[in-house]
Amino acid sequence: MLIIHIYGKSHGCSKCDALKRKVTNILGDDARFREAFGVQFHDVLTEEGIADFCLTNINPNCIPGIVIGGVFGFLPSRCTSDEWLADGALLRPWLGRFTDYGERHKGVITSDEIREILSLALKQVDE
C-alpha cells in the first residue's frame, strides 16, 4: 500500500485543514485510490512531525503539502526541475505537491492536482 504523507499544522491553518479534507474526499469518492493509498498526517507543530518533515528536504515556507511513499521510502519525481517550477510545484525530488504561495497558485493545492499526483504514483508503481 502507498502512503499519502500530509505535512501540515494540526490547528490554526485553514490551508492544512482544506488539504486534509480534499485528500479524504478524493479517497472517499474513488475506490481505486481508496484501495491503493493510506494516509499519514505529520503535524509540523510537534517534534516528531517536524523531524519527519525535515526528511523531505522541502522549504518549510511551502507547508502544507503531500509526498507519496510507502514502506520503501518516498516515490521519486519523474519531472525535471524546470517542469515543476513552471507548474508552480515546489516539490523535488519526491512525487508530491507543496503549497505555492506565489501569484499563480495563490496558496491553493487543487483536488485535480492531488488526483494527478495519485494517478502518477499508481502508474509509477505499476511500471
N, C-alpha and C positions, 0 to 999 in steps of 0.2 A: 504494500500500500504506500502511496505517496503522501507526503505531508505538506499542507499549506501552512507555512510558518508566517504568522502575522506578528509584526513588530509594531507596538504602539503603547499608548498610555492607558491604564485601567480606568482612569477617571479624569474628567476635566478636558477632554479632547473630542470635540464633535466629529472631526475627520476620522479619528480612530474608531469611534462608535459606528460611523457610517460604513467604514471598510469592513468591520466585523459583520455588520448587518448584511452588506452586499454579498460577502462570501457565504454566509449562512443561507441567504435566499437562493443563490445560484446552486448550492448543493441540494437544497430542498426541491428545486424546480427541475433538476436534470439528473436522472438516475445514473447516467454514465459517469458523471463527475462524483456523485454521492458514493458510488461503489468503489471508485478508484482513489479517493482522497480522504484523509483525515485532516483535522485542524489542530494546530497548537498555537496558543496565544502567548507571546513573550512580552510581559509588562516591563517596559524600559524604566519604570519608576522604582523597580526593585533591583537589588544587586545581581540576582540570578538573571533577570531579564536583560539588563544592560550588558552583562558578560556574554550572554547568548547573542545579543545584537552585535557586539564587537567582532564576533566570528564572521559576520557578513562583510566587514570592511567597507561599510557604506557610510556616507556622510550623515551624521546624526540630525542635520537640519532637514532631512528628507523623510522623516517619520510622519505618518505611518506608511507601512509597506508590507509586501509579501515576498517570500522566497519559497520556491518549490524544492522539496528534498525528500529524503527517505532515510532508511537505516544506513545507507551508503554515504550520506552527506547531501550537499546541495547539488541540484542539476546545473550543469554549465549552460551559459547563454551561448546561442549559436549565431548571434548577430555581431556585427562589427561595432566598435565603439561609435563610429560615425552614424550608423543606422540608429543606434539607441539615442544618441544625442539629438539627432534630427527629429526624432519622435517625442522627445521630452522625457523619456525614461532615463532615470539616473542610476540604474542598477547594472553593474558589471562586476564580476564576470558571471554571476549567478542568474538563473532563469527566475524572473520575478519582476516586480514593479514597486518603486517607491514614489512618494509624492513629489511632484514637480510644482513648486510654488511660483514658477515663472509666469509670465504673461500668457503663454499659450494654453497651459493646462489649468492654471489658477488654483492649484492645490487639490484637484479632484482626480481620483482614480475611478474610471467608469466601470460599470458592470461588464460592458463589452470588452474592455481591456483585460479584466480578470478572466473572463471566458477564454479569450485568446491565449493567455498565459497557460491556463489549464489544458487547453487543446494542444498547445506546443509541448507541454510536459508529457501528455499521453503519447503523442507522436514520437517524442524522443525515446521514451521507454520501450515502445513497440519496435524501434529500429534495431 
